[in-house]
Amino acid sequence: MTEAFRSGFVTLVGRPNVGKSTLLNQLVGSKVAIVSDRPQTTRTAIRGVRTTPDDQIVFVDTPGIHKPRTPLGERTNQRAVATLGEVDVVCLLVEADAPIGAGDRFVAGLVQQVPTPKVLVVNKIDRAGKPAIAEHLAVAARDLGDFDAYVPLSARTGDGIPALLGEIEGRLPDGPRYYPEGTVTDQPETFVAAELVREKLLAVARDELPHSITVSVEELEDLEPTAADDPDDGILRLRADISVERDSQRGIVIGRGGRVLKDAGTAARQELEALLGVRVYLETRVRVERDWQRRAHALDRLGY
């Protein structure tokens, strides 16, 4: 008799910068979420899909839950919290190399309000010694509520990933394949491109504008091919609109002689081509959208 196929949705939650996006990429085996050491890099729920002959897991990477200072922060918090009651397993991440603090306890309190199976993940064990890891597990068991499993791991190195997958797979219900085999994310190409451009800009302007930059991308279906182009060459043509909040930030993004913007666009294009397996033409432009984080109309228009 053929064993039943299992499938389900698993959310990754925690305060900002605990390694949720790095863990998502490790679990899926492909880069589907951008990574930065700046808090609150993830702004929307991102799905990554892992399929084996026996099961399919749809992981949901969420924005870090934090004390919001802007309407954008309020919206990202709402999106993260909303996933808790919509999944089959909740994974709460804390850091092995930092004390469990008020932010961790706040998120844990939200997690404890849902009846969903829960796994406490102690991430970044590659940065902590065994005594610190053991102490974190003890504090988590004492202060963060009831969990069905406790898993120490390193999202960066992959150490402990099989143990986490085992805990998740054992709690999946019988279900269908939600996505075709080979799918690693359900995000559209334009979203992936926008996130890659933002990641590259954050890497070079990390201190000046981590929260003031947003990127939207649209496909240019009506772009006229050049004389050297074959109309049927399969090039994906995209335009990235990069928004910042002040004129001074526009100069930072563009850089001297346009170097920052050119380098970020080239790096994003190359990574997108590797991910999608097609040639990409990426046009970039920068505009000032004053105080977009604090204006509801701007947030709506920018997709938040």
Sequence and secondary structure as in RCSB ss.txt:
>XXXX:A:sequence
MTEAFRSGFVTLVGRPNVGKSTLLNQLVGSKVAIVSDRPQTTRTAIRGVRTTPDDQIVFVDTPGIHKPRTPLGER
TNQRAVATLGEVDVVCLLVEADAPIGAGDRFVAGLVQQVPTPKVLVVNKIDRAGKPAIAEHLAVAARDLGDFDAY
VPLSARTGDGIPALLGEIEGRLPDGPRYYPEGTVTDQPETFVAAELVREKLLAVARDELPHSITVSVEELEDLEP
TAADDPDDGILRLRADISVERDSQRGIVIGRGGRVLKDAGTAARQELEALLGVRVYLETRVRVERDWQRRAHALD
RLGY
>XXXX:A:secstr
     EEEEEEEE STTSSHHHHHHHHHTS  S   SSTT   S EEEEEE SSEEEEEEE       SSHHHHH
HHHHHHHGGGGSSEEEEEEETTS   HHHHHHHHHHTTS S EEEEEE GGGS HHHHHHHHHHHHHHS   SEE
EE  TTT TTHHHHHHHHHTT  B   SS TT  B   HHHHHHHHHHHHHHHHSTTT TTT EEEEEE TT   
 TT  TTS  EEEEEEEEESSHHHHHHHH GGGHHHHHHHHHHHHHHHHHHSS EEEEEEEEE TTGGG HHHHH
HTT 
